[in-house]
Amino acid sequence: MSDVMLRDVTVLLVEDDVDAREGLAALVELWGARVVTAATVADAVGRATEGGIDIAICDLGLPDDDGLRLPARVAAGAGRGIPMLALTGHASVEARIAVERAGFARHLAKPANPNDLLAALVALVGGARHGARPIADATRGHRRTTSG
């Protein structure tokens, strides 16, 4: 059933490490998504501007710019925000707060459990399709999505 969880969803995957990018893309494709990849912030903004992106998975340690700037740069370039998951090696409370303030809808620390990753992506898709906006969940230190 997991092969249909992300059917008809296009995921922008922003990761500069080739092996990580290819492995993660293959996993997300197994779940039924179409994956568009980028290795830099500039490339990600360009891909998002082309349109058709539903959600994004973003590493934060990118070579050309701070990955925390990605949500704002994509929104400015694409003319709309894209629900984004920060997938990063930084799992501290400070990192989660920075991710939230930057406009990411969710945060997962690397290496992420595939079940947690799938659940986060499905939640992003649900929020994107229902006009949701991220809100802070202070009790758990991350964002969750709500309609309205």
C-alpha positions in Angstrom: 0.0 0.0 0.0 2.9 2.4 0.6 3.5 2.5 -3.1 0.3 4.6 -3.5 0.6 6.8 -0.5 2.2 9.6 -2.6 0.6 8.9 -6.0 0.1 12.1 -8.0 2.4 14.0 -5.8 5.5 15.8 -7.0 8.3 16.1 -4.4 11.2 18.6 -4.8 14.2 16.9 -3.1 17.0 19.3 -2.2 20.2 17.5 -1.2 23.8 18.2 -2.2 25.2 14.7 -1.4 24.7 12.6 -4.5 24.4 9.3 -2.8 21.9 10.6 -0.2 19.9 12.4 -3.0 19.7 9.3 -5.2 18.8 6.9 -2.3 16.2 9.2 -0.9 14.7 9.9 -4.4 14.4 6.1 -4.9 12.7 5.6 -1.6 10.2 8.4 -2.2 9.5 7.1 -5.7 8.7 3.7 -4.2 5.9 5.5 -2.3 4.5 6.6 -5.7 5.7 10.2 -5.9 7.4 11.9 -8.8 10.7 13.3 -7.6 12.5 16.4 -8.9 15.9 16.9 -7.5 18.2 19.9 -6.8 21.6 20.1 -5.2 21.7 23.8 -4.4 19.3 26.5 -3.1 19.5 28.3 -6.5 18.7 25.1 -8.4 15.8 24.4 -6.0 14.3 27.9 -6.5 14.6 27.3 -10.3 12.8 24.0 -10.1 10.1 25.4 -7.9 9.6 28.3 -10.2 9.0 25.9 -13.1 5.8 24.9 -11.2 4.2 21.6 -10.5 5.9 21.0 -7.1 3.5 19.9 -4.3 5.9 19.5 -1.4 9.6 19.6 -0.7 12.3 17.7 1.3 15.3 19.9 2.0 18.7 19.4 3.5 19.9 22.5 5.3 23.6 22.3 4.7 23.8 23.3 1.1 26.8 24.6 -0.8 25.5 27.9 -2.2 23.3 29.3 0.6 21.9 28.5 4.0 19.1 26.0 3.6 17.1 27.9 6.2 16.5 30.6 3.5 15.0 28.1 1.1 11.3 28.6 2.1 11.4 32.3 1.7 13.4 32.1 -1.6 11.1 29.5 -3.1 8.0 31.6 -2.1 9.5 34.7 -3.7 10.6 32.9 -6.9 7.6 30.6 -7.3 5.0 33.2 -6.2 3.7 30.8 -3.6 4.9 28.8 -0.6 5.5 25.1 -0.9 5.1 22.9 2.2 8.6 21.8 3.2 10.2 19.2 5.4 13.7 20.0 6.7 15.7 16.8 6.8 18.9 17.6 8.6 21.6 16.3 10.8 20.8 18.9 13.4 18.3 17.6 16.0 18.7 20.1 18.8 15.9 22.2 20.2 17.6 25.3 18.7 17.7 23.7 15.3 14.0 22.9 15.5 13.2 26.4 16.5 15.3 27.8 13.6 13.6 25.5 11.1 10.2 26.6 12.4 11.1 30.3 12.2 12.4 29.8 8.7 9.0 28.6 7.5 9.4 24.8 7.3 6.3 22.9 8.1 8.1 19.9 9.6 11.6 18.8 10.8 13.2 15.4 10.9 16.7 14.6 12.0 19.0 12.4 9.8 19.0 9.5 9.6 15.3 9.5 9.5 13.2 6.4 10.1 11.4 5.7 6.7 8.1 5.3 8.5 8.5 8.7 10.1 9.5 10.2 6.8 6.5 8.8 5.0 4.1 10.0 7.7 5.6 13.5 7.5 5.3 13.6 3.7 1.7 12.4 3.8 0.9 15.1 6.4 2.5 17.7 4.1 0.5 16.5 1.2 -2.7 16.6 3.2 -2.0 20.1 4.3 -1.1 21.3 0.9 -4.3 20.0 -0.6 -6.5 21.5 2.0 -5.1 25.0 2.2 -3.3 24.3 5.5 -0.7 26.4 7.1 2.0 25.3 9.5 1.6 26.3 13.2 3.9 25.8 16.1 3.4 22.9 18.4 5.2 24.1 21.5 4.6 20.9 23.4 6.5 18.8 20.9 9.0 21.3 19.6 8.0 21.0 15.9 5.4 22.2 13.6 2.2 20.5 12.6 -0.2 21.4 9.9 -3.8 22.6 10.4 -6.5 23.9 8.0 -7.8 27.4 8.0 
